[in-house]
Amino acid sequence: MSLRLLVVARWYPSHDDPGRGSFVADLVQALAAEGVDIMVASFEDVPVRGSISAAGQRVARAARSWVPEITAPDALNRPVGWGAGVPVARLPAFRTANESVERWVSGHASLLVPFGVALHGRWPFELIHAHTGLPDGLAALDLARALGLPLVVTEHDSSLRRRLPSSTEARSAYRNLLRRADAMFAVSEHFRTLLAGWLGLPEGVMDVLANPVPAVFFDHPLDEPRDPEELLYVGARKASKGVPVLLEALALVRADRPEVHLRLIGRSETPQDEARWQDMAGALGLAESVSFDPPRDRTGVAAAMRRAGAFMHPSPFESFGLVAAEALACGLPVATTRSGIEEIVGRSGELGEVASGTDAESLADAVLRVLDARAVHEPQRLREYAREHFAAKTIARRTVARYREVLDARASRLVVDRGTMTRTEPSLRSRFQAPIVLGFNRTLAGRRIAVLPRSLADGLILVTDVAPEGRASRPSVGHVIEVDLLAAYRANLAAAGGGTTAKWDRLQRAWHFLLSPRAALRRRRIRRSREAMLLTAAERAVIDAWRAAQSEGGKPPRLMPIDGNDLAAAEAAISLGARLTPGSTRWLADLWDETKASGS
């Protein structure tokens, strides 16, 4: 009987970011190929902010409102356009500004625990594997303790190099996780050493388990013609990944080898950043020798790696450096900064060259050494090294072996009715029914909807606030219901003889109090009731939209909140019988993709 596993990972591919957490999906896919039965619990941020109610109250209420839906089978979908092709839930994760580690973890655990307990009742899994310790591992620890199951954690998060040294609370929480988890892995020896140092613990408290390189990087022969003068970079185009160093190093390399050119595959975070890199290339005299290519899927990246002459890895820090391992799998030598991926590239020079530092001069020197040593970098030898150390099948088998060790160690304490372990598939919906999207924060709603598949967004109804004066932009959605949430507030304030602008409040409040203290007190009460009036207006708008949908016949659509304010506004309709979707836009896109693929 196959092992049943719940993976907990906020970094997991989605419609809006299909590359995020690809290393988690790679492992899930490889484990599934080894016979492990897997479901994934991922997350989508639900911002808790604004003025409708206090943040803490809103988080608590939000968790209660969503529990009946995320514990039902419909919380799981099986998208095929992104991820690993296994069922995934997109649990709302409540986030407040400047929150503590404790609140960050509880915002994820508040729905993960009831989801996991309910799933275990339908589909008893034996093990939980969380990816990253903060918050996923600690949230998963609450679930593991609730079910009495073992927990394995793999740490990938390079941002810990900032969080752990600077936060006593984060270090304390992480040490607690290390004490309680059944196994902890870092993705590289380098990262394990750093984590142990930041935590003040011996390295032995963690093991090492590398990220897997998918089969697509090994599948094709290495006999395609290469451009020996083409350097390749694959990844996000941002400063933290070393793009300025990359371009400066290229300029230095071309001073010695003017025929060398660079191809960058990826994207910038904003159009302004993209323009910045292109302007920088022009200023360095590289306009004709640099190609800024859009992102490609794994097949496209592997093809580009098989055609290039060398790979440039300019990042100042990596917890693992998967793209360097992928390059080796494609027979491509790597020139890298001293970023922590030395154990991938090695120091012998047979797989590539490690720069003496993280600056442009050091990287340029490493690139020139790689180009001078082409005869040494025999592509098939690079591939075989990568296959032996990083191939997905190899890593999956090592992972399963560790799972078995953990399960054997816990066998006497585990209570699992193996006879009832029947797979409960999330039922395919006979037809797709679009929900009513609640997005009173117009800017956030517009961003979330803009990245949905166009044919999906065109069928949605959005309930939102009116556009600010002078900003009449319309979210890209089928139908928009605009509500002036402040209309009643402004009318009441005007009836009390007061202005509604901040300028009036600052300059005239004291004067009007002297002229008419009773009216001034009335205006003060109105201002204090502003949040309640906003909530009332939003609640009424949701009820009206929901009832209007019912009056059109058929099954009433569910409500899909985008942030905490929207959820607060949905509560009155829920009390009247309305239902929420089991997640927000990521859940919706997963459902749409599954039903589209099934032809439903």
N, C-alpha and C positions, 0 to 999 in steps of 0.2 A: 504494500500500500504506500502510495507516494506521501512524502512529507507535505504538510499544509502550512503555509507561511503567510503572515500579514506583514507587508512592507509599509513602513511609515516614512514619508519623505515629502517635505514641502517643495523640494527641488525635484520636479518630475515634469516631463514634457506636456505642454498644453497647446491649445489652438493659438494663443497669443504669444507663446514663446516655446516653439517646438524643440529648441536646442537646450533649454534649461533643464538641468538634471539628466542629460542624455546618458551620463555614466551610470545613473541609477537604473534607467530603462534598459541599458545594455546588460547589466547584471541580471535584472529580472528576466529578460528574454533568454539569456544563457542558462539561468537556473531552470526556467520552464522547459528548455530543451533537454535538460538532465532529469526531467520528470517531477520537478517540484511544482506543486499546485499553489498558485499565488493570487492574492488580491492586494491592491494598493490603496492606502489611505493617504491622500495628498491634501493640500490646503489651498484656500484662496482668501487673501486678506479682506476683512470687512472693517473698514476704518470706523472708529468710534470717536466722533468729534462733533463740533457744532454746538447749537444752542437749544435743541429741543429738550434734552434732559441731561442730568449729570452722567459723566462717562461711566462710573462704576455701576450705577443703577441700570444703565442701558446695556452694559455687557451681561449682567446677570439675567436681565429680562430677555435679551437676545438668545442666550443659551437655552432658556426654557422654551421659547417659542419655536426653536428649530429642532429640538430633540425628537418630537414625533415623526418628523419627516426624514431626518438623517439616519434614523434607526430602521427605516423601512427598506425593503429590497431595491426600490427604485432609486436609492441613493447611489447605486453602482451602475456605471455604464461601461461599455467596452469599445472605446474609440479605436479606429484603425488608421486614421490619418496622422496620429502622433502617439508617442508612448510605445509600450511593449506588446500591445494587443491583449492585455489581461484586464479584468474588471478593475475600475478605479473609482473611488469616491472623492469628491472635492469638498472637503469639510470647511465650512466657514470658520475662519480664525480671526478673532476679535483683536484689533490693534488700537492702542491709544498712543498719543504723542508722549515721548519721553518716558515710556513705561519702564518699570523695574524688570529684572530678569524673572522674578516670581510671577508678575502679571503677564509677561510675554509667554511664559510656559503655560499658565492657567488659561490664557486665551486660546491656546491650541488644545489643551487637555479637556476643556469644558465640553467639547463635542466629540473628541476622539474617544473618550472613555465610554460614553453611552453607545456610540456607533460600534465600537469594538465588542462590547458586551453583547449587544443585539446580534451582531454578525456571528459571534462565537456560538450563540444559541442556535442559529440556522446552519452554520458551517464551521464546526469546531476546528480551529487551527491550533497548531502545536507550538508555534514559535513566532516571536515578533522581531523583525529586523528594522531598526531605525537608522536613517542616514542623516548625520550631523547630531551632535549632542544637545546643542541649544538652538531651538527649543524642542526639536523632534524627539531626541532621546529621552529627555526628562518628561515630556508629555506621554511618550510611550511607556515610560517606567510606571506611571500611574495606572495605565491600562494593564500592564503585565502584573502588577501587584493585585489589581482587582480580580484578575482571572487566575492568578497563581501560575503564570506561564513564564518561561525564560525569555530574556531580552538580550539581543545582540545589537551593538551599535558600531557603525562605521563612521569615522570622522573624515570629512572632506573640506571643512570650512576654513578657508585661508584667512577670513576676517577675524578669526580667533587671535591672530597675532596682535590685533589692536584691543580686542575685548578682554582677554584674560589678563594681560599684564596691567591693565588700567582699572579693573573692577574686582574688588574683594568679593562682592556678591556673586559675580560670574564664576570666579575660581571656587568659591565654596559650593555652589550648585554643581559645578562640573566634578569636583571631588566626590560629592554625594552620588553622582551618576556612576562614577568609576567603582565606588564601593558596592553598589547595588546591581549593576548590570552583570549578566553572566559572562559576557565577553565583550571586549572593546578592541576595535581595530583602527589604526591609522593607515592612510593609503600609501605611505612611504616611510622609509627609515628616517629620512630627513625630518619629516613632519612629526613623527613620533618623538624624536629627540627634542624638538622645539616644544611640543605640548608638555612633555615631562618637565622641561625646564621652567615653563611658565607656571606650572602647577606645583613646582617644588616636590616632585615625586620621582621615583626611579622609573627608567624606561620600561622595565619589565611589567608595569601595570597595563600596558597595551601591547597587542600583537600588530603585525603588519599584514595587510591584504590589499594588493594593488587593484586599481580600476582595470576593467577588462577592455581589450581592443576587439571590436566586433569583427565577424568573419568577412565582411565586405572589404576590409583592408588587406585580406590575405587571398581572396578568391581569384583574382586575375593574375595572369603570368606577368613577369617583369621584363618582357622582351619588346615593349613599345619604345619607339624612338624618344629620347629625352632631349630637352634643350639644356645643354650644360651650363649656359649662362643665365638661366632663369632661377632666381631665388623666390621662395614661396613663403607666405605668412598666412595662417588660417586662425581666425578668432575675432573677438570684438575689437573694433577700432576705437580704443579709448586710452587715455594717458596711463591709467593704472596697469594696463597690459604692455606698456613700453613702446607705444607707437611713435612718440617723438624720438626715442633712442633708435628705433628701427630705421626711420627716415634719415636721421643724421649719420647712422652707420653706413647706410647705402651710399650716401654722398662720398664718404671716405673710401669705400670700396671702389667706387667708380673712378676716383682719382688715380687708382692703380690699374683698374680693369674697366675701361669705359664701355665695354660691350655688355657688362652685367646689367640686368634689369630685374624688377621686383613685381610680383603679383600678390595683392592682398585680397583674400576672400573673407567676407564678413560684412558687418554693418556698424555704423556709428550709432550712438544713443540718440542723437538729434541731428537734423539737417545742418545746424550750425557747426556741430563737431565735424561732420563730413566736409563742410566747406573749409574748416580750419586745417584739416589734414591736407586737402588738395592745395590750399594756399601755401602751406609749409613746404610741400613738395616742389611747388613752383619757385618759391624763394630759394630753395637749395639747388635749383637747376635740374630738377628731376622730373619735370612735367612730362617729358617724352619717354621716360624710362620706368614709370610707375603706373600700374594698372589697378584701379580700385574696383574690384568685382563684387557683386552682391553675394549674399550667403548661398550656399549650395547644400543639397542633401549629402548624406554620407557617401553615396555612390559618386556624386560629382566631386567631392573633396578627394576621395581616393584616386579618381582619374587624374586630377590635377597633381597629386603627389607623385603619381607614376610618370608624369611627363616632365617634372621640374628637375633642376640640377642639385639644389640644396635647400634645406629648410631653415628659416630664421626664427628663433624663439627669443624675443627681446624682453619678456616679462621679468620684473624685478623679484617676483616671488610666486611660487606655485606650491600647493600642497602635494600635487602629483605631477601634472604636466602631460595629460592624456594625448594631446595633439602631437607631442614629440614621439610618443610610443607609436601612434598611428603612422607618422612619417616613416619610422624605421620599418614598420610592417609593409610599407610600399617601396622599400628599398632606397629610401631617401635619407642621406646623412644630415645631421642636425648641427647647426651652430647656435649655441645658447649662451645667454648670460649666466652668471653664477646665481641661479634663482632657486635652487633646491632640486633640480631634476638631473643632477649629476649622476644619480644612481640609474637613471634611464639611459643616458647618453654614455656614461662611463668616462674614464679619464685616460684610457689607453690610446684614443685617437682612432680606433677602428670603427666606431659608430658615429663619430662626429667630433666636434671640438667645444670645450667649455671655456668661456671667456674668463679672464682674470678678475673681472668685476661686473658691474651692471651698467657701465657707461657706454657711450657710442664708440669710443676708441677701442675699448676692449672687445666689444661685439664685432666691430669691423675686422679686427685682427683675427678673431676666431673664424669669421667667414672666409677670409683669405687663406687661412690654413686648411679649411675644408676644401676650397677650390683647388688648392695645390696638391691635395692628397686624393684626387679622384680615383686613382688606381687602387688605393687601399680600401675604399668604400665599395666593396663588391655588393651589389643590391641583394643577391640571394642570401648572402651571409647576414646582412642586416635584418632581412625578413625572418630568417630562422631564429635569430636571437630574440626578436619580438615575439615570435610564436611560442618559444620555450618559456618566456617570462610573463607575457601579457595577454596571450590569446584568450578569448572569452570562454572557450571550453575549459581551458586550463584553470582559469580563475574560478569558474563556476564549480568545478570539481573540488578545488581546495575549500571553497565556501561551504559546500554541502558536507564535506568531511568535518569542518568545524561545527556545523549545525549538529551533526550526529554526536560529536563529543559533548556538546552542551546538553543535548537531550539525554544522553546516557548519564551524565553527571546529575541530572535532575530527575531521572526516571522514577526514583523511589518517592519523589514528592509530587509528581504530576498525576493528576486524575483526569484521564481522557477516555471517553467512551468511544473507542475506535469503531465499534460496530455501528454507530450512528453517524459516521462521517460521510454523509452523502452530499454531493455538491449541489448547492442551491444557486442556480443561475439567475441573474437578474432577468426578468422577463422582457422580451422585446415588445415595445409598445406597438400596437396595431397601426397607429398613425401618430405623427408628430403634432403636438398641440403647443403652440407658442404661449408663454406666460405673459402676464402683465408686468412689465418691468417698472419697479419703483426706483426712481433716481432723482430725488429732489435736489441733490447737489449736481447741478447741471453740467459742470465741468467734468467731474468724475464720471458721471453717467455717459457723457459724450466719449470720453477716452475708452471706457470699457466696451461700449457698443461699436466704436469705430474699428476695433480689431476683430470683431466677430465676422464669420463668413458672410459675404454680402447677401446671399439668398436667405440666410437666417435672419439677419437684421431687418431686411425689408418686410418681414412678416410680424414684427414685434409692435406692441403698443407700449409707449413710454409715458409714465406720469411724472412730470417734473415741474420745477418752479419756472416762473416767467423769466425770460432773458433780462439781464440788467439793461438799463437804459443805454442806448447806443451800441449794444451788442446783441444783435438779433440773429446770431448764428443758430441754426437748427441742427440738432443731433441727427445723424444719418440713420434713421429708423423709419419703419413703415408709417406709423401714426403717432403723433405727439399730442398729449393732453397737457396743456399748460395751466398752472394754477398760481394765482398771485397769493402766496402765503401771507404776505404782510398787509393785504387789503383791509381786513377788519381792524388790525392794529392801527394802521394809519387813519382810518375813519374815526375810531374811538378817540384817538389823540387829537385829531382835528376838531371833533365835537367838543372836546374839553378846552378848546381854545389854544392848543399848543402846536408848534411846528414839529415836523417829523425829521428834520435833518440834524446831523451831528453839530453843524455850525450853530443852529438855533439852540441846541442843548447847551453848548458851551457859553455862548455870549448872552443869552436872554433868560436862562432859567432863574437866576437869582432876581433879576428885575421883575419878572412876572410873579414870582413868589411874593415880593413886596406889594405889588398891585392887587393880587388876588390869591391869598394864601390857600383858600378852599379849593379853587380850581387847580392850583399848583399841586396840592396834595393828591387830587384826583388824577392828574397827569402822571404823578409819581407811581400811583398804584397801577395805572395802565402800563407804564414801562416795565414794572416788575412782573406783570402778567404776560409779557411779550412771548416768552418761551411757550407758555401754555396755549396762547392764541395761535402760535405757529403750529404746534402739534395738533390742535383741534382742526385747523384748516387742512393740514396734511391728511389727517384721519378721514375727514369728510371727502376729500378728493379720491382717496383710495376706495372708500365704500362706494362712491358714485361710479367709479370706473369698473369696479367688480360687479356691481348690480347691472350696469349697462351691458356688460358682456353676458350676464345671465339672461337678460331680456331678449338677446338675439338668438336664444335657443341653444340646445346642445349642452355639453358638459362645461361648467364654468371653468375658465382658466385659473391656474394657480398664480400666486403673487411671488415675484422674485425681487427681493430687496438687494440693493447694491451696498449700502452702508448702514451704520447703526441708526441714523435718523430715519431711514426708510423702513427699517424693521419696527421702530417705535410707532411709526405712522400706520403700519399694517395691523397692529394689535387689535384695534377696534373691529376691523373687518374679520380678523381671525375669530373673535368672540361671536361673530354672526354666522360663522361657518366657512369662511374662506380658508384656503390651505396655502402654505408656502411650498415653493420648490425645495428639493433637498440640497440646494446649493445655489450659487450665483452664476455668473456668466461662464465660468469654466465648466461647471456641471452642465449647463445648457448646451454649450458647444459639443461636449462629449456625447450627450444624448442625440443631438442633431446628427453628428457624424456616424454614430452607431446605427440609427434608424435609416439614414441615407444609404449606408453600406449594405444594409439588409434588404433594401428595397421596400421597406414598410411605408 
